[in-house]
Amino acid sequence: AQREDSMVLNTSTGKPVFALSNRYTNYTSASFSNDESYLAVGTFQGEIKHWHIKTATESHSWQAAPRKEYGSSSSKAIVDLSLANNTITALTSDGMMQTFKQP
């Protein structure tokens, strides 16, 4: 099956305000900034992307590190994100919590 784009919709109008290409990426979590101008998304591969919603531009990205004790088979999928005070906190599927500072 072909994957579809991930959309952020205006809940008042139902119209899309932002689209993330989702052809090759599985987005597993998302969090808005307090002022709703930024969106952080996590992926199955452990990548975190930070998007400016109005301009639809990616402002930064990070890569979560897997738990080293388990080697390359360790999962690092982002299962939860928090975006607050210029900091992104990510919980990975192997139980690691990591913090990333926004530039």
N, C-alpha and C positions, 0 to 999 in steps of 0.2 A: 504494500500500500504506500502511496505517496504521502509524505508528511506535508502538513499545511503550515503556513506562517502562524506565529503566536501573535495575538492581537491584544492591545490595551484599548478598551472601549470607554467612551464617555457614558457613564451610567444614566445620565439625564436624557441623552439623545439616542444612545445605542450605536452611535457612529464610531468608527475607529479613529483613534488619535495617534496611534503608534503601532508599528508592526516590526516584529523581529523575524528575520528569515530563519526558518526552521527546517530546511531541507536536509541538513546533516547533523544537526545538534539537538540533543534531548535536553530541554530545560526542565529542571527538577524542582526549582524553588524560585521565589521572587519576593522582593520587598521594596516598597516605595520610601523615598525620603519623607521627612515630616511635612515639608511644603509641597510634596507630590510633583516636584520638578525633575526628580531623578528616579531611575529604576535600576535596582541591582538584581541580576538573575544568576542562578547557579546551574551548572550542567552535570550530567552523569559522569563526565570526564574530570570533574573537579575544578573546572574553570569558573571564575566569577567575572561577569561583565557589568560595567557601570555605564548606564545610558542616560543622556539628557533627553527628556521626552519631547520637548517642543522642537528641538532641532534634529531629532532622530539620529544623533551621533553618539558613538561609543567614546566615552571620555577616558576610560581606563579599564584594564583587565588584570586579573591576578590568577595564579595557579595554586590550588591547595596542595599541600604535600601529603602523601599517604603515610600511614603509620609505618615506620621503618622496620619494626620487629617482624612484620609479616611479609616483607619483601614485595616483589612486583605484583603478587596476586592480591595485595591489599586494595580494598575498594576506597575510593575517595570522592564518590558522588556527593554533591552538596544537597543535603536533605532539608536544611533550614537556614535562613538568612535574617539578619537584623541590620538595618541601615539607620544609624543615628549618630549625631555629633561628629560627622566626618569620619566615621569608623564603620566598617562592615565586619560583622561577626558571623562566621560560617560554622555550621555543624556538618561534619562529613559522615558518611555512612559507616565508617569504621570507628565512630565514637570520638573523633578528635574535634576540638573546638579551636578555630584559628581566627585571628584578628588581622584586618588589613586596613591601613590608613588611606583615606582618599587624598589625592594630591592637592 
